[in-house]
Amino acid sequence: MEHLKGMDTTGQPLRTSTPTAMSDTATGSEGFAQLSNDTNHVNKKENEPYSIQNHTSPDHRGHVTTVQEMEIGDPTAPKNATVVSNNEKNTYSETTFTNINDGDNPSEVDIVPPDLEEVPMRKHLMSMWYLAVIVLTPIIFLPIFLMVGPQFQRQARCGYTIAIMAIYWTTEALPIAVTSLSPIVLLPALGVMTARETSSAYFNDTSMLFVGGLLVAIAVEVWDVHKRIALLVLMLVGAEPKCLLLGIALVTWFLSMWISNTATTAMMMTIVQALLSQFNDMKEYDKVQAAKLRGSVARLDPNSPEALDLKKKEERADAEFIRLSKALSLTVAYAANIGGIGSLTGTGPNLVLFAAAQKVFEDVGISSPVTFSTWLIYGLPLSILVMLAMYQWMVVVFLRCKGGCLCCCCTPKANKQRLEKVNALIRDEYTKLGPITYAQGTVLAAFILLVVAWITRDLGGVGGWSDWFPKGFTSDSTPSILFGILMFVLPSSFPKALTNKFDKHATYTRVKPLLTWRQVQEKMPWSLYLLLGGGYAIAQAATVSGLSKWLGDQLMVFRTLDQWLVLLIICYIVTFATEVTSNTAIATLMMPILAQMSLSLEVNPLFFMYPAAIATSFAFMLPVATPPNAIVFSSGTVRVIDMVSSGLFLNLICPPILVLATATWGNAFFHFDQVPHEFLRNVTHAARSTG
């Protein structure tokens, strides 16, 4: 197979701006060329059918690649492109072709030695920025351990490792997953932990919880259960703009609690774009009718009030459509981010907190109060509150609602007739899914049972099915992996042999499981496990080396401040920091520091850790902040200034809402203002040892 990197006439990679989750396929002959903004694949075989498809795939940072497969002989194919050959017989790893249509045989590609695209020296030097960051960062941070005494060498070397990883994570000079592997090299080399200890931290019970949950989520995605749920809700709420916006927000928020927020956003944006297309058709029809009327009026008097009024109505209709497009698109991105707060497995930072809390509490001989069911008590009401605040803000800013913003049933009768076309579109899309299939019913039943098993394992200290087993032998990962395995066991269709009583004349089909490993390989975010593992490794190193305790001692300066004010400051810092770096990475860096800070200030460790982990999901301002933001931005309906202006308000109001939740129902259940006596005993013992 050969890979073709397409360039436009300016020498820049080809880009498209419309994400889609569905494929438009055509068939023909001559082979096909696959064009994208990153890598264009050419797979050419004689007399073999080709296909033309469109699909999107976000990378590790959330940048969206829209891939288009085209016929090699297509006249719109790029004239200059780079071909990367995977054929071992080819002596060049990269080759170039100038015109794929040259020559008598259109299927032949002229192969020439690799010549890199010529660029000005300034661009050439700028392209090496990642090398400068990778090489200079370790050199710049050398004074961290070169200028400290021997008694603090181990802490300093651990801090040196964390500082390097923080820069690499923030700048993404290396892929985030690759940076997450650096502790395996740096920590043993610097004498902080052995290679065996470091490597063993990369996969643990929390990782297995995520694996099982994602296997079920992938099955939900594969069998379009999420799309059926989305369209069903939209059918119920209707097409009136405020109702539609609320329906989009609720569906996206709910789905992102359980499946990948990236997959949720991609699917919801497909639905949103279909709806916007219908709204645009209605607007264009109204403009045509208005133009006819305006033309007849203008013939009498072009400057008459009637003619000017009709023109203003057209301009107002255009502006309203643009605002509706922005509102629906931004709501998808924001609701996907907010939905992750609602459940333990909703997003990566939640699991980082879960693992960190387990370690902190188990170190003093008690079990962590953070479980799937207890998370719902704190996180679910908070996510609902934030989602409703976001919805209200979208209605006020983009739909220009001046009163009764939560009322969806105040549409004039004339508009209701026009909106019936949008309702018909939603019904048609739902009808296309057909009746619920055996596979969809099985996946939905398994998903519901898994959630019930998670909730009932430990009901906040008042019992649960985990009491049937020896204490500590089961965790939330137990049902997670059980149902994950069942996705490969349960059939996707009911075996006909059981109903036909082995009738030889009946027709039979192969029985296949709900999931195949190929589907898991394509959809599982493997890099996230390395990121989580790297976080576990540096958290363990910070504790073992004494760095966490040292940092906690330095943060004693905050003792004079009110603890709720300190919490609010931390939440704001995390909220704005997560705009420019991975939310999982920032949670990984903050958890061990905040745990030790809590102990130093003699407050419950969860008092700072829990809200800070949730605050990493408040990334509303920039396209690069989260994959949902990037997908929505790539649709072309939203500008950066739109995201910044609307997201800034959410960034400002969400931390106070989070502190309010912590001070009320969160404190009532988790007792954030009380320190377990086991921690106080340890702090006292450590103080005596130091003295």
N, C-alpha and C positions, 0 to 999 in steps of 0.2 A: 504494500500500500504506500502511496505517496501523499504527502501533506503539502498543501499549497497555501501560502500566506498571501492573501489578496491585498493589493494596493490600489488606491484610487489614483486619479490623475495628478494629485499633489504629492504622491508618495506616502500617504498616510493609510493606515489599515482601514479597510472597508468597515462601516458600521451601519447597523440598523437600529431603530429606536423603539420598535413595538414588541413588547414581550408577548409570548403566546404559549399556552400550555397544550394546545392541540395541534396536530399536524395536518397540513393540506397536501395530499399525495397525488401525484400523477405518474403514469408509467410510460415508457418508451424504449428506445434502444440507444446504443452508442456509449453507454457508461454515464457516470455523473461526476460533477465537481461539487464539493461541499465548501461553501464560503462562509466565513465568520469574521468577527472583528479581532479574533486572536489567531485561530488556526483554521485553514481551509483545507479540507481533505479531498484528494482525488483518488477515486477507486475506479479504474478503467479496465474493463475486460471486453474482448471482442464478443459481439453478438449477445451481450448480456443486458437485461433490462436496467433502466435507470429510474430513479425516483426524484421528485422535487418535493422537499419537505421544509417546514419551518419549525424550529423549537428553540427554547431558551435554556440556559444552564448558568446559575450563579457560581462564581468561584468562591474561594475561602474567605474573601473579604466582602463578598456580596456584589461584586461587579458582575453585571449580566452580560453574557455572551449570547447573541441571537444568531443562530446558525441557519444558513440557507443552502440547500443542495440544489445545484443547477447542472444543466447539460454542459459537457465540456465544450461543445461547439457553439455554445450560446454567444452571440455577438456582444452581449453586455459583460462577458467575462473580462477580468482585468488583463491589461496588456502586459503588465509587469507583475511577476509574482515569484515567490520563493518556494521551491519544491523540496521538502524534506523526505528523503527516501528511507524506508525501513528495510529495504532489500539489502541483505548482507553482501550480495554480489556486487553492489554498486560501491565503487571506491570513494565516492563523495557522500558525506552525510547531508550536505545541502547542495541543491542544484537550482538553476534558474531557467525559466523559459520566457521567451519574448512575445510570442504570439501563438496561441494554441490552434489557430485556424490556418497557419501557414502550411504550405505543402499540399500535395495531392491527397494525402490521407489525413482527414481531420482528427483521427484518433491518435495520431502520433504526437508526442511531446518532445521538443528539442531539448536535450540535456546538455548543459554546458557547465564548466567548473564553477564553484560557488564564488560569487562576487557580492559582497555586502552592499546594500544600498548606499549610495553616496549621500552624505549629509554634511552640513557645515561643521567646522571644528567645535563650535559652541554646543551644538546638539550632541556631537560625539563625546565631548567631555561631560555633558549633563547626563548622558546615558550611563556613566560609570558612577553615579551617585551612590548606588547600593554598595559598590566595592569600597568606597570611601567610608561609609558608615560601618561596614563590617570590620574593616581594618583599624580605623581610628578609635572606635568606641572602646575596645579593650585597652588601648594605649592611654587614652584620656583618663580612664578610671583606675589606672595603676596606683596612684597615690592613696587610694582607699585602704589598701593593706600595706603599702610600702612605708607609710608615715605613721603607723600605729605601733604601740608596744607589743611585746611578745604575748602578754596576757590577754590581748584582744585580737590576736591574729586569726583565730578560727572564725570569730564573728565577722571580722573585716573581710575575709575571703568569701564567706557566704554572701555578705552584702555586695561584694564585687560581682559575683555571679548574678545576683538579682538585678543589679544596675544594668549589666550588659543585656540581660533578657528584656528588661523594661524598655530599653532603647530599641532593640530589635523588634519587639512586639509593637511598639508605637509607630515606628517608621515602616515596618514590614519590609525592611531591607532583605530579610529572609522570610520565606513563607512562615506564617504563624506556627504551623505544625512542626516545621523544621527547627525553629527557634526553641520549641518545647522539648526537643531532644537534647539540647545543649547541656542540661544538668548531668546527663550520663557521662559527658566528657569532662566538664569543668569541675564538678564537685569532687570526684575522685582525684583529679589532677591537682587540685588545690588542697587536698587533705581534709575536706569537710566531712564527707561520708564515703564509704566504700562503694565500688561499682555495684556490688550485689544489693546493698541497702538502697541505693538510688534506683536501680532498675525495678526492684520489687515494689516501689511506690507507684508505679505507673498504671497498674490495673488492680482495682479493689472492688469491694462490694458496691460502692456507688457507681462505678463503671458498669457493673453488671445490671444494676437497676436501669440505667440508661439504655443498655443494649436491648433488654427485653421490651421496654416501653417503645423503643423505636421500631422494633420488628413488627409490633402490632400496628403502630402508626403507618408503617410502610404498606402493610396489608390494606389498611383503610384507604390509602392513597391509590394503590394499584387497582382496587375494585371500585373506585369512584364513589365511595360512600360519602366522602366529604362534599363532593359536588352535589349529590342528591340532597344532603342536608341543607346546603346553601340555597339551592333553588327552591326547596320546599318552604324555607323561612321567607324568602323573597316573595313567593306566591302569597303567603299569609299577610305580609305587611303592605303589599301593594306598591304602586309606582309613583305615588305622590312624593315629591323630592325629599321632604323631611322624613316621611315613612321609609322611603328607599334608603336614605342615609342611615337611619337607625337600624334597618335590617342588615345592611352591609356591615355596620359596626358590630352588631351582635354576632353575626355568623363568623366574621373574621376573628373576633375576640374568642369565641367559644372553640373554634377549630384549632387556633394556635395554642390553646391550653394543652392539647393532646398530640398534635402532629407538628412537624417542622414548620416554623413560621415562614420560611422561604417557600416551601411547597404551598402553604396556605395563601400567601400573597400572590404567587404566580397564577394559581387557580382563580382567585377572586378577581384579579386584574383582567383575566379573560372575560369573566362575566360582566365586569364593569364596562369594558370597552364595547361589548355587544349592546349593553344598555345605552351607552352614550351614542352609539351609532344610530340607534332608534330615535333618541331624543334629537339628534342632529337632523335626521330625515324629517321629523315633524317641524323643526325650526325652518328648514329650507322650504318646505311646502308653504308654511305661513309667510315666508318672505316673498315667494312667487306670487301668492294671492295679494299680498300687500303691495307689491310692485305694480301689479295690474291696476289696483285701485288708485295707487299714487299717480300712475301714468295718466289715468283718466282725469284725476283732479288737477294734475300739473298742467295739462293742456289748457285748462281754464285759467289757472293762476299758479305758477310754480312756487311763488312765495306766500301762498295762502296758508293760514294756520292749519288747515286740514292736511295739506301736503307735508308741511314741516312736522306735524304731529306723527304722521305715518312713518316718516324717516327716522324720527327719534324712537319710535316703537321697534323698528328693525334693529337699530343700534343697541337698544336695551335688551332685545332678545339675544343678540350675539353675546353681550356681556354676561347675561344670566347663564347662558350655556357654558361659557368659559369658567365661570365660578362654580357651576355644578360639577364640571369635569374635575376641577381642582379639589373640590370638597370630597367627592367619591374616592378619588385616587389617594389623597392624603389620609382619609379615614381608613382605608385598607392598610396602609403602612403603619399608622399609629395604633390601630386596634390589634394588629399582629404583634407589635412590641408589647402592648399592655397585656394581651392575653397570656403571655408567658409567665406573668406574675401569679396567675391564678392557681397553678398546680406545681407540685414539686418537680415534675419532669418537664415543665413548660419551656425552660430555657437553661443554658449552661450554667450561669451564675448561681441558680438555685441549687444545683448539684454541688458546686464548689462550696457553698455555705453548708450544705448537708454533710459533706465529708469533713469540713473543718470543724463543725460543731461536734460531730462524733468523736473526733480526735481530742478536742479540748475537754470534753466531759469524761471521756473514757480514761484520760490521763489522771483524773482524780478519783476514778473508781465508780462513776455514776453513768447512767445511760442518757443519751441526748434526748431532749424533749421534741426535737424536730423529726417528725415523721410525715408520711403523705397526708394522713387525716388531720394532724395538727396544723399542717401548712394551710389546708383549706380554711381553717378557722381564722387565720390571720390574713393570708394572701388573697383568698377569693373575694371577701367583701371589699378589700382595698382595690383590687383590680376592677371590680364593678364600679366603685366610686370614681376612679380615675377615668374609666371608659366613658361614663356618663358626662363627666366634666369635659372630656375631649369632644364628645358628640355635641354638647351644648356650644362649645367654642366654634366648632365647624359650622353649625347652623347660624350663629350670630355673624361670623366673619364672612362666610361665603354665600349663604342663602339669604343674608340680610334680613333675618327674622326680627321683627320689632315688637313681638309680644306673643305669648302663647307658644313658645318655641318647642315645647314638648308635645304639643297637640298636632296630630297628623291627619285629623279628619275634618279639616276646615277648607277643603278645596272647592272652589266654585264648580257648579254643575257642568259648565262648558269645558273646563279643564279636565274634569273626570272623564268625559267622553274622549278627549284627545289622548289621555294617559292610558286608556284601555288598550291602545296599540302596544305600549310597553308591557302591560300585564300579559297581553297575548304572546309577546316574545318570550317572557319568562315561562309561561305555561307550555309553549312549544318546546323550549329547551328541556323542560322537565319531562315532557311526553317522550322526547327522543331517547331518554334513558330507559324507557320501557318499565315494565313492572319490576319490583325488587327481585333480584336473582337469589338463588340458593347461596352463592358465594357471598353476596352482600349481606344477606341475613346472618350468615355464620360469622362473618367478620364483625358485624355490629353487635351480635350477642356476645362474642368473645371480648370485645372492647368494653362493653358494659360490665361484664363479669370481672374483668381485670380491675376496673375502677372500684367496684364494690369490694373486691379482695384487698385492694390497697387501703381503702377507708376503714374496713372492719378488722384489719390486722391488729391495730393498737388504737383504741378509741380514747386516746389521751389519758391513759392510766386507769381507765375504768373497765378494762377487759378487752377481749378480742380473740380472734381464732388463734393467735400466736400463743395463747395460754395453754393450748392443747399440746404444745411441744415443750421440751426443756427450755428453760429461760436462756435467751440469747442465741438460740439455734436458728431462728428464722428472722428474716428482715423483709423490707419492701422489695428486695431483689428476688425473693423466692417466687411469689406469684408472677412477677415480671418475666422471669426466664421461663417459667412454666407455660405461660400463654404465648411467649415468643416461640417456643418449641412447637406448640400446637399449631402455629401458622404453617409449619412444614408437614404436619400430620393430617390435619383436617382436609377432606377433599373439597375442591371448588365446585363440584357438581354431585348431586346425589347418585350413588351407584345404582344404575337401572337394574342390575342383576338381582337386587334385593326386592324389587317390586314386580319384575317380570317373571320371577320364579324360574330363572335360567331358561327362558324361552329361546330356543335356537333360531326362531324366525324373527326375533326382535332385533333392532339396530342398536349397536352399542358404540360408545366413544371411550377414549382413554380417560382414566381417572387421574387428575393431577391435583397436587396440593394447592392451598391458597397462595403460598409463596414459593418461589424458587430462589436458589442462591444467587443466580445471575441478577435478579431484581434487587436483591439486598445489596449486592456489590455496587450497583448503579446508584442506589438511593441513600445508602447509609453514609452519614458524614464521618468518615473514618478519621479525618484530621482532628475532629473535636476530642477524640479519646486521647490523642497525643497532647493536646492542649490541657485537658484535665489532668493527665498524668504528669506533665511538667509542673503544673501547679501543686499537685500533691508532693512532688519531689522537693521543690524549693520550700514548701511549707514545713516539711519534715526537717529539712536542712536548717531552716531558721530556728526551729525549736532545739534541735540537737546541738547546734553550734552556740546557742545562747544569744543569737542576734535578736530574737523576738523579745527576750527579757530586757536586753539593752535598750531597744527602741521604746519599750514600754516605760522604762525608767526616764528616758528623755522626754516622754510625753507627759510627765508629771506636772509640767507647767500649766496644763489645762485643769488641774485640780481646783484652782480658784474660780473657774468659770462654771456657770450653771450647766449641768450635764445635758439638759434638753437643748440648750443653745449650742453646745459642742456637737450634739447629734445633728442638728439642723445644718451646721457648717459642713460637717462630713458629708451629708447627703447632697448638698450643693456642689461640693468638690467632685464627688463621684459622678453626679449627673452631667456636669460639663466635661469631665475628663473622658467619659465614655463616648462623647461625640467624635473623638479623634483616635480612639483605639478600641480594640476588641473588648466587648463587655465581659466576656469570660476571663480575658487576660487581666483586666483591671480588678475584677473580683478576686482572682487568684493572688494578685499582689497585695491586696488590702486585707484579706481575711486574717493571716497570722499577725499582722501589725495591730489590727483592731482588737483581736482577742487578747493580746498582751496589754494593750492600752486599757481595756475594760478591767482587767485584773489589777493593774496598777492604780486605777481610779476607784477600785473596790465597788464595781458595779457588775451586774450580770453580763457574762461574755456576749450573750446574744443581743444585749442592748444596742451595741454599735454594729455588730456583724450582720444581724438580720436586716435592718433598714438599708445598710450600705449595699448588700447584695441585691436587694430589690431596686435600689436607685440606679443600678447599672442598666436597667431596662428602660430608663427614661431618656431615650436617645431619639429626639424628635427634630433636630435642627438641620442635620447635614445628610446628604445622600450616602456618604461613606460610613455613617455611624452604624448602620445595621443592614443586613441583606434586604429586608422589606423596603427600607428607604431607597436602596439602590435600584430595586426592581421597579418601584413606582416612578422614580425619577427617569428611568430609561424609557418609560412609556411616552415621554414627550409632552404630557399634559401639565406637568409641574415644572416650574423653574426653581433654581436654587433659592432665589429671594422669597418665593412662596413658602418653601419649606422652612427657611430661617425665620421669617416673620411670624408664621403660625406656630412653629415649634418652640420659639423663644418663650412665648407665653406659657406653654405647657411645661417647659423646663423650669419656669419660675414658680408655678403653682403646685407642681407635683411633690416636691420635697416637703412643703408644709402639710399637704394631705397625708403624706407618709408618716410624718412625725405625729400628726393627730391620731392616725390609726395605731401607732405604737403606744401612744399615751392612753388610749381608751381600751378597745377590745383586745388589742395585742397585749397590753400590760395586765389586763384582767385575767388572761389565760396563761401567759408565759411568765408573769411576775418579773418583768424586766427590771423593776426597781428594787428587787431583792436578790442578794448574792447567796447562792447555795453555800452552806457552812463548810462544805468540803473545799471550796475554793479559798475561803477565808483561812482555813487551817493551813493550806499550802502556802498562802502568801505570808502568814505569820512565821511558818517554819523557814521559808526562804529568807525572811528579814533577819531572823536570829542567826541563820548560817552566815549571812553577809556580815553581821555585826561581830 
